[in-house]
Amino acid sequence: MGIFRRKNKDVLDLTEKYRRDQEKAADMQANSTSSTTDSSSAFGFLGDMASASSSGSDATESYTPMGNVEERRRQLSKKLLQLTEKIEDLSNQIYHLQQRIEVLERKSGVGGY
């Protein structure tokens, strides 16, 4: 696996950026939980509504249960199989149409065979 160890000018490595983005997201999430408790106490019930709506959207974006990931993976593989079958069917249809065109060209003498 020496291919992956050498540095190449044409290869763009985004792992450090990804790591920094993940750290920033974790820091922002930690800061948002502490700031939402402060804002909720400052604004009363309005702060509670705001913190509930913001934390609800954060929770759905960051939390993905393993069952959901597995289900999505199964659906994706099923969809890929269906698309592959459709491509094969269309390829077969194109092949048969080409064969018919060749027969018609031979009969009419247009193809130059």
C-alpha positions as CSV (number, residue, x, y, z in Angstrom):
1,M,0.0,0.0,0.0
2,G,2.8,2.4,-0.8
3,I,0.5,4.3,-3.1
4,F,-1.3,6.0,-0.2
5,R,1.9,7.0,1.7
6,R,3.6,9.2,-0.8
7,K,2.8,12.8,-1.2
8,N,1.7,14.0,-4.6
9,K,1.1,17.6,-5.7
10,D,-2.0,16.6,-7.6
11,V,-3.7,15.0,-4.6
12,L,-5.7,17.2,-2.3
13,D,-5.8,16.0,1.3
14,L,-8.8,17.3,3.2
15,T,-8.5,15.1,6.4
16,E,-7.1,17.9,8.5
17,K,-9.8,20.3,7.4
18,Y,-12.4,17.7,8.1
19,R,-10.9,17.1,11.6
20,R,-10.9,20.9,12.3
21,D,-14.5,21.2,11.1
22,Q,-15.6,18.3,13.4
23,E,-13.8,19.9,16.4
24,K,-15.5,23.3,15.6
25,A,-18.9,21.6,15.3
26,A,-18.3,19.9,18.7
27,D,-17.2,23.2,20.3
28,M,-20.2,25.1,18.8
29,Q,-22.6,22.4,20.0
30,A,-21.1,22.5,23.5
31,N,-21.3,26.3,23.5
32,S,-24.9,26.3,22.2
33,T,-26.0,24.1,25.0
34,S,-24.6,26.4,27.6
35,S,-25.9,29.5,25.8
36,T,-29.4,28.1,25.4
37,T,-29.7,27.5,29.1
38,D,-28.6,31.1,29.7
39,S,-31.0,32.6,27.1
40,S,-33.9,30.4,28.3
41,S,-33.7,31.8,31.8
42,A,-33.3,35.3,30.6
43,F,-36.3,35.4,28.3
44,G,-38.7,33.1,30.2
45,F,-41.0,31.0,28.0
46,L,-39.8,32.6,24.8
47,G,-36.3,31.4,25.5
48,D,-37.6,27.9,26.2
49,M,-39.4,27.8,22.9
50,A,-36.3,29.1,21.1
51,S,-34.0,26.6,22.8
52,A,-36.4,23.7,22.1
53,S,-36.6,24.5,18.4
54,S,-32.8,25.0,18.0
55,S,-31.9,22.0,20.0
56,G,-34.4,19.8,18.1
57,S,-32.9,20.7,14.8
58,D,-29.4,20.1,16.1
59,A,-30.3,16.7,17.5
60,T,-31.8,15.5,14.3
61,E,-28.8,16.6,12.3
62,S,-26.1,15.2,14.6
63,Y,-27.9,12.0,15.8
64,T,-28.4,9.2,13.3
65,P,-29.3,5.8,14.8
66,M,-27.5,2.8,13.5
67,G,-30.8,1.2,12.5
68,N,-31.5,4.2,10.3
69,V,-28.1,4.0,8.7
70,E,-28.4,0.3,8.0
71,E,-31.9,0.8,6.6
72,R,-30.7,3.6,4.3
73,R,-27.8,1.4,3.2
74,R,-30.2,-1.4,2.3
75,Q,-32.5,0.9,0.4
76,L,-29.5,2.3,-1.5
77,S,-28.2,-1.1,-2.4
78,K,-31.8,-2.1,-3.6
79,K,-32.0,1.1,-5.7
80,L,-28.6,0.4,-7.2
81,L,-29.6,-3.1,-8.2
82,Q,-32.8,-1.8,-9.8
83,L,-30.8,0.9,-11.7
84,T,-28.3,-1.7,-12.8
85,E,-31.1,-4.0,-14.1
86,K,-32.7,-1.1,-16.0
87,I,-29.3,-0.2,-17.6
88,E,-28.8,-3.8,-18.6
89,D,-32.3,-4.0,-20.1
90,L,-31.8,-0.7,-22.1
91,S,-28.4,-2.0,-23.3
92,N,-30.0,-5.2,-24.6
93,Q,-32.7,-3.1,-26.3
94,I,-30.1,-0.9,-28.0
95,Y,-28.2,-4.0,-29.1
96,H,-31.4,-5.5,-30.6
97,L,-32.2,-2.3,-32.4
98,Q,-28.7,-2.1,-33.8
99,Q,-29.1,-5.7,-35.1
100,R,-32.5,-4.8,-36.7
101,I,-31.0,-1.7,-38.4
102,E,-28.1,-3.8,-39.8
103,V,-30.7,-6.3,-41.2
104,L,-32.7,-3.5,-42.8
105,E,-29.5,-1.9,-44.2
106,R,-28.5,-5.2,-45.8
107,K,-31.9,-5.7,-47.3
108,S,-32.0,-2.2,-48.8
109,G,-28.3,-2.1,-49.7
110,V,-27.7,1.2,-48.0
111,G,-25.0,0.1,-45.5
112,G,-22.4,-0.8,-48.1
113,Y,-21.9,-4.3,-46.9
